Amino acid sequence: MISSVSSLEDVRVYPTISKRDLWLEILRKIEPKVQRSQFITWFRDTAILGHEEGTLVVGLPLPMSLNWHLEHYRALTLQTAQELDPTIHQVVYKVDGALKDDPLRTFDLLTAFPEPKRRKLPGKQEVKLAEGIVSKILSPRYSLDNFVVGANNRLAYAACQSVSLQPGGKYNPLFLYGGVGLGKTHLLQATGNAILKQMPRATVVYTTTEDFTNQVIEAISQQRMEQFRKRYRVVDVLIIDDVQFLANKERTQEEFFHTFNTLYEDHKQVIISADRPPQELQLEDRLTSRFERGMIADVSLPDYETRLAILIGKAQEYELFIDMSVLQFIAEHATQNIRELEGILMQAVAQYELEQRVPTVKSIAEIMCKLNKDPHGEEESVGFDLPAKRSATFQDVMEAVSRYYSVSVQDMVGQSRVREILIPRQIAMFLLKKYVRMSHERVGEVFEGRDHTTVMNAVRKIEDKLQSDAQFLREVRSLEKELDFV
């Protein structure tokens, strides 16, 4: 009897559900385990294409998504699928461009997985915290978790972490300084967000020196200075950006000094940023001495490794699958600040979205030259040379197709008939015949001695598919542009 019960358990049948419903259940389990921006980016327009004999075939809408899923999400997807159906023993991927326009197979993730409701904000730029207390909105994009830490900002980051856990403690005030576009604003807002996460009822005010000055001027003109003073002196955390602009504003410095003293004596946290350390600011000595009694940390130029890490994170955020060699090229030559890195990457995003052109080292070099106005006269100051235009070779074509479809050159010239390899192989043959001017016989030779009629059939199939498949046409046009064929 015991053995028969065990046998029944071994052959237990799991309820059959549709492929669409199964994928929705898998997504529901994956969503809490993945950062929201990554979940929306990489699982958009995906679906289960097949589910037979223990194999789950997951469809992806773009070829550049394939490597990312293989590296980052296949194990998680398999584990999650097995929780719902233990008979599943492997997950394979297939690129299906038609998924982008098929709501019957895919899900609108923003609708199916809405963000948790947050407190409504009365305006786009400011939020009213209490009667008379207004703060600039802290962007949810900025968090300490997504701040890239390097040698240039490690102390500043550690100080912000400490303040977020114990506001008003030993690092009060916290003074951050550094040049434009190096991440000070990210740290300021991220620290404010972290404090609110720990203390949801805290009154956290984030403002700029310009806004603070304008409020002082308005209070003076309306003879409401007493109300202004009360407004800032009851907050729990005051975050003020670009304090260097207090220079030569005597009345504003005086009001800020008294506000600072009140908050400091009440053990309320003050966080300040500037472009220089306190002793180099043209401020009253009493203000400078107050700043120097706390924690001072600089945010300097990021090194190569930090720049590369930032680019990897941003590429993922912008939904751009980009070859590592391209990111390394940007990191090596864009050295001024983080905004420069983001600006170049945004140009690459626009290039891909508008032209369906996969970013390459060459296209990024062109972008960087254009951003420096004169692509030829500025080359020396930019720090790189624009690659010279030349005719594409057999190797260029093979490497471009390999990179675009995430298949190896060895597989393309080999004997595999798997569709994921067959299509790139045929495209490579088509490009070599049309643009590199190789004969059918010569193309056949380099593809492990295939007959010339095989090459002719491959070229004809690609030509026919270009006439009937819009997504396929965009893919081939992207490769043609990358190789400077069109």
C-alpha positions in Angstrom: 0.0 0.0 0.0 2.8 2.4 0.9 4.5 1.9 -2.5 1.3 2.5 -4.4 0.7 5.8 -2.7 4.3 6.9 -3.5 3.7 5.8 -7.1 0.5 8.0 -7.3 2.5 11.0 -6.0 5.2 10.4 -8.6 2.7 10.6 -11.5 0.7 13.5 -10.1 -0.9 15.5 -12.9 -0.7 19.3 -12.8 -3.7 21.3 -14.1 -3.3 22.4 -17.7 -3.6 26.2 -18.3 -3.2 28.2 -21.4 0.2 29.5 -22.5 -1.0 33.1 -21.9 -2.3 32.4 -18.4 0.8 30.5 -17.5 3.1 33.3 -18.6 1.0 35.8 -16.6 1.4 33.7 -13.5 5.2 33.5 -14.1 5.4 37.2 -14.6 3.5 37.8 -11.4 6.1 35.8 -9.5 9.0 37.4 -11.2 7.9 41.0 -10.9 8.6 41.4 -7.1 12.1 39.9 -7.6 13.2 42.3 -10.3 13.7 46.1 -10.2 10.6 47.6 -11.8 12.4 49.5 -14.5 14.2 46.3 -15.5 11.0 44.3 -15.4 9.2 46.7 -17.7 12.2 46.9 -20.0 13.1 43.3 -20.5 9.7 41.5 -20.1 7.7 43.9 -22.3 6.1 42.2 -25.4 7.2 38.7 -24.3 5.1 35.5 -24.4 5.2 31.8 -24.2 5.4 30.4 -27.8 5.5 26.8 -26.9 5.2 24.4 -23.9 5.8 20.8 -24.8 7.7 17.8 -23.4 9.1 19.8 -20.5 10.4 22.7 -22.6 9.1 26.2 -22.3 9.7 28.3 -25.4 9.7 32.0 -24.5 9.3 34.6 -27.3 11.3 37.8 -27.3 10.4 40.8 -29.5 13.9 41.9 -30.4 17.2 40.1 -31.2 19.1 42.3 -28.8 17.0 41.0 -25.9 18.3 37.5 -26.4 21.7 37.7 -24.7 20.3 39.7 -21.8 17.7 37.1 -21.0 20.1 34.2 -21.4 22.6 35.9 -19.0 20.2 37.5 -16.4 16.8 35.9 -16.5 16.8 32.3 -17.8 17.6 30.8 -14.4 15.0 32.9 -12.7 12.4 32.2 -15.3 13.0 28.4 -15.1 12.9 28.4 -11.3 9.6 30.3 -11.4 8.1 28.2 -14.1 9.0 25.0 -12.1 7.2 26.4 -9.1 4.0 26.4 -11.2 4.8 23.2 -13.1 7.6 20.9 -12.0 7.5 19.0 -15.3 9.2 22.0 -17.0 13.0 21.2 -17.1 14.3 23.8 -19.5 13.6 27.3 -20.9 14.6 28.2 -24.5 14.2 31.6 -26.3 13.0 32.5 -29.7 12.9 35.9 -31.3 9.6 36.8 -32.8 9.3 40.4 -34.1 5.5 40.1 -34.5 5.1 40.0 -30.7 5.5 43.9 -30.6 2.1 44.2 -32.3 0.2 41.3 -30.8 -1.9 42.2 -27.7 -3.5 38.8 -27.9 -0.3 37.0 -26.9 1.5 39.7 -24.8 0.6 41.9 -21.9 0.6 45.6 -21.3 2.9 45.4 -18.3 2.1 49.0 -17.1 -1.6 48.0 -16.9 -1.1 44.5 -15.7 1.4 45.5 -13.0 0.6 49.1 -12.0 2.9 51.0 -9.6 1.8 51.2 -6.0 -0.3 54.4 -5.5 1.7 57.3 -4.0 0.6 60.5 -2.4 -0.9 62.8 -5.1 1.2 65.9 -5.8 -0.5 69.2 -6.5 2.1 70.3 -9.1 4.8 69.0 -11.3 7.7 70.7 -9.6 6.7 71.2 -6.0 4.7 69.5 -3.2 3.0 71.0 -0.2 4.1 69.2 2.9 2.2 71.2 5.5 0.7 74.7 5.9 3.2 77.1 4.3 5.9 74.4 3.8 6.7 73.6 0.2 9.4 71.4 -1.2 10.7 70.5 -4.6 9.6 67.0 -5.5 12.1 64.3 -4.8 12.4 62.2 -7.9 11.8 58.5 -7.3 14.5 57.8 -10.0 17.1 58.8 -7.4 18.0 56.2 -4.8 21.1 55.1 -2.9 20.6 51.7 -4.4 21.0 52.8 -8.0 23.9 55.2 -7.3 27.1 53.9 -8.9 29.8 54.0 -6.3 33.5 54.5 -7.2 36.7 55.9 -5.8 35.5 59.4 -6.7 32.4 59.4 -4.5 32.8 56.5 -2.0 33.1 58.8 1.1 30.1 61.0 0.0 28.0 57.9 -0.6 28.9 56.4 2.8 28.1 59.6 4.5 24.7 59.8 2.8 24.0 56.2 3.8 24.8 57.1 7.5 22.6 60.2 7.4 19.7 58.3 5.9 19.8 55.8 8.8 20.3 58.4 11.6 19.3 62.0 10.5 20.5 64.7 12.8 23.3 62.4 14.1 27.1 62.8 14.0 27.1 63.8 10.3 25.3 67.1 10.7 25.5 69.1 8.7 26.5 67.0 5.6 28.3 69.1 3.0 28.8 67.7 -0.4 30.9 69.5 -3.1 32.0 68.9 -6.6 31.7 70.0 -10.2 28.7 70.1 -12.4 27.1 66.8 -13.5 29.0 64.5 -11.1 26.1 63.1 -9.1 25.6 65.6 -6.2 21.9 66.1 -7.0 21.4 62.3 -7.2 22.9 61.9 -3.7 20.9 64.7 -2.2 17.6 63.5 -3.5 18.4 59.8 -2.9 19.2 60.6 0.8 15.9 62.5 1.1 14.1 59.5 -0.4 15.9 57.1 1.9 15.0 59.1 5.0 11.3 59.2 4.0 11.4 55.4 3.5 12.7 55.0 7.1 10.6 57.8 8.5 7.4 58.3 6.4 6.1 61.0 8.6 9.3 63.1 8.5 9.1 66.6 7.0 11.8 66.6 4.4 12.3 69.8 2.4 14.4 69.9 -0.7 15.1 73.3 -2.3 17.7 75.2 -4.2 19.5 78.3 -3.1 17.8 80.3 -5.9 14.3 79.3 -4.6 15.4 80.0 -1.0 16.5 83.5 -2.0 13.3 84.2 -4.0 11.3 83.2 -0.9 13.3 85.6 1.3 12.7 88.5 -1.2 9.0 87.7 -1.4 8.7 87.6 2.4 10.5 90.9 2.7 8.3 92.6 0.1 5.1 91.3 1.7 6.4 91.9 5.3 5.9 88.3 6.2 9.4 87.4 7.5 8.1 85.8 10.7 6.0 83.3 8.7 9.0 82.6 6.5 11.2 81.8 9.5 8.6 79.5 11.0 8.2 77.7 7.7 11.8 76.4 7.6 12.5 76.0 11.3 10.0 73.3 11.9 11.2 70.8 9.3 13.0 67.6 10.1 15.4 67.6 7.2 16.5 70.6 5.1 18.3 69.8 1.8 19.6 72.8 -0.1 21.4 72.6 -3.4 24.0 75.0 -4.9 24.7 77.0 -1.7 27.5 78.8 -3.6 24.9 81.1 -5.0 24.4 82.6 -1.5 27.5 84.7 -2.3 26.9 88.5 -2.1 23.3 88.0 -0.8 23.8 89.4 2.7 20.1 89.3 3.8 19.6 85.7 2.5 22.8 84.6 4.2 21.6 86.0 7.5 18.2 84.3 7.3 19.9 81.0 6.3 22.3 81.3 9.2 19.5 81.7 11.7 17.5 78.9 10.1 20.6 76.6 10.1 21.3 77.4 13.8 17.7 76.6 14.8 17.7 73.3 13.0 21.1 72.3 14.2 20.3 73.0 17.8 17.1 70.9 17.5 19.1 68.0 16.1 17.4 68.3 12.7 19.4 67.2 9.7 20.9 69.8 7.2 22.3 68.6 3.9 24.1 71.1 1.6 25.8 71.0 -1.8 28.1 73.4 -3.5 30.6 73.4 -6.3 33.5 74.1 -4.0 34.5 73.2 -0.4 33.2 75.6 2.4 36.5 77.6 2.8 36.5 78.5 -0.9 33.0 79.9 -0.9 32.6 83.7 -0.7 30.3 83.5 2.3 30.3 85.1 5.8 32.8 83.5 8.1 30.1 82.4 10.5 28.3 80.4 7.9 31.6 78.8 6.7 32.5 77.8 10.2 29.0 76.2 10.7 29.5 74.1 7.5 32.9 73.0 8.6 31.8 71.6 11.9 30.0 68.7 10.1 30.9 66.1 7.5 32.5 67.4 4.3 32.8 65.0 1.3 33.7 65.7 -2.3 32.3 64.1 -5.4 35.0 64.2 -8.1 35.4 63.1 -11.7 34.5 59.3 -12.0 37.3 57.0 -13.1 37.0 54.7 -16.1 35.6 51.7 -14.2 32.9 53.9 -12.6 32.0 55.5 -15.9 31.6 52.1 -17.5 29.4 50.9 -14.6 27.2 54.0 -15.0 26.8 53.4 -18.7 25.9 49.8 -18.2 23.2 50.8 -15.8 21.9 53.6 -18.0 21.8 51.4 -21.1 19.6 49.0 -19.2 17.4 51.9 -18.0 17.0 53.3 -21.5 16.1 49.8 -22.8 19.1 49.7 -25.1 21.0 46.5 -25.6 24.4 47.6 -26.6 27.7 45.8 -27.2 30.2 46.0 -24.4 32.9 47.3 -26.7 30.7 50.3 -27.5 30.2 51.1 -23.8 33.9 50.8 -23.2 34.6 53.2 -26.0 32.3 55.8 -24.5 33.7 55.3 -21.0 37.2 55.8 -22.4 36.6 59.0 -24.2 33.7 60.8 -22.4 35.6 61.9 -19.3 34.1 65.3 -18.3 31.1 64.3 -16.2 28.1 61.9 -15.9 25.8 64.2 -17.9 28.2 63.9 -20.8 27.9 60.1 -20.6 24.1 60.2 -20.5 24.0 62.7 -23.3 26.0 60.5 -25.7 23.9 57.4 -24.6 20.7 59.3 -25.2 21.8 60.1 -28.8 22.5 56.4 -29.3 19.0 55.6 -28.0 17.5 58.1 -30.5 19.6 56.6 -33.3 18.2 53.2 -32.5 14.6 54.2 -32.1 14.4 56.6 -35.1 16.7 54.8 -37.5 16.5 51.2 -36.2 20.3 51.4 -36.1 22.2 49.3 -33.6 24.9 51.5 -31.9 28.5 50.6 -32.9 31.9 52.2 -32.0 31.8 53.9 -35.3 28.3 55.4 -34.9 29.2 56.5 -31.4 32.4 58.2 -32.6 30.3 60.1 -35.1 27.9 61.2 -32.4 30.7 62.4 -30.2 32.2 64.4 -33.0 28.9 66.0 -33.7 28.4 66.9 -30.1 31.7 68.7 -30.3 30.4 70.8 -33.3 33.4 70.2 -35.5 34.0 66.5 -36.3 37.3 67.2 -37.8 38.8 70.3 -36.2 37.9 69.2 -32.7 39.3 65.6 -32.9 42.4 66.3 -30.9 40.5 67.9 -28.0 37.9 65.2 -28.0 40.6 62.6 -27.5 39.9 60.2 -30.4 40.0 59.9 -34.1 36.9 59.3 -36.2 37.3 55.9 -37.9 38.2 56.3 -41.5 35.6 55.2 -44.0 36.5 52.1 -45.9 34.9 49.3 -47.8 33.4 46.6 -45.6 35.1 43.2 -45.8 33.9 39.6 -45.4 35.0 39.8 -41.7 33.1 43.0 -41.1 29.9 41.5 -42.4 30.2 38.3 -40.4 31.0 40.1 -37.2 28.2 42.6 -37.7 25.6 39.9 -38.3 27.0 37.8 -35.4 26.8 40.8 -33.0 23.3 41.7 -34.1 21.7 38.3 -33.8 23.9 37.0 -30.9 25.1 34.0 -32.8 28.8 33.0 -33.3 30.5 33.3 -36.7 31.5 29.6 -36.3 27.8 28.6 -36.0 26.9 30.7 -39.1 29.5 29.0 -41.3 28.8 25.6 -39.8 26.1 23.0 -40.6 23.4 23.8 -38.1 19.9 24.1 -39.6 18.3 25.7 -36.5 16.3 28.8 -37.5 18.0 31.1 -35.1 21.3 30.4 -37.0 19.9 29.7 -40.5 18.4 33.2 -40.9 21.6 35.1 -39.8 23.6 32.8 -42.2 21.3 33.7 -45.1 21.5 37.4 -44.3 25.3 37.2 -44.3 25.2 35.5 -47.6 22.9 38.2 -49.0 25.0 41.1 -47.8 28.3 39.5 -49.0 26.8 38.9 -52.5 25.1 42.3 -52.8 27.6 44.6 -51.3 31.0 42.9 -51.0 30.6 41.7 -54.6 31.5 38.1 -53.8 30.4 35.5 -56.3 27.9 32.8 -55.4 30.7 30.3 -55.7 33.1 32.2 -53.5 30.4 32.7 -50.8 29.7 29.0 -50.8 33.4 28.3 -50.3 33.8 30.4 -47.2 30.6 28.8 -45.8 32.3 25.4 -45.5 32.2 24.6 -49.2 28.5 24.9 -49.8 27.2 24.6 -53.4 26.6 27.9 -55.2 23.0 27.0 -55.7 22.6 27.0 -51.9 23.9 30.5 -51.8 21.6 31.6 -54.7 18.5 30.1 -52.8 19.6 31.9 -49.6 19.9 35.3 -51.3 16.5 34.8 -53.1 14.8 33.9 -49.8 16.2 37.1 -48.1 15.1 39.2 -51.1 11.6 37.8 -50.9 11.3 38.2 -47.1 12.4 41.9 -47.4 9.4 42.5 -49.6 6.9 41.0 -47.2 8.2 41.4 -43.6 8.5 45.0 -42.3 10.3 44.0 -39.1 12.8 41.9 -41.0 13.4 44.8 -43.4 14.2 47.1 -40.4 16.7 44.5 -39.1 18.5 44.2 -42.5 18.5 48.0 -43.0 20.1 48.4 -39.6 22.9 46.1 -40.6 23.3 47.9 -43.9 23.6 51.2 -42.2 26.1 49.9 -39.6 28.3 48.6 -42.4 27.9 51.9 -44.4 26.2 50.1 -47.3 23.4 52.7 -47.4 
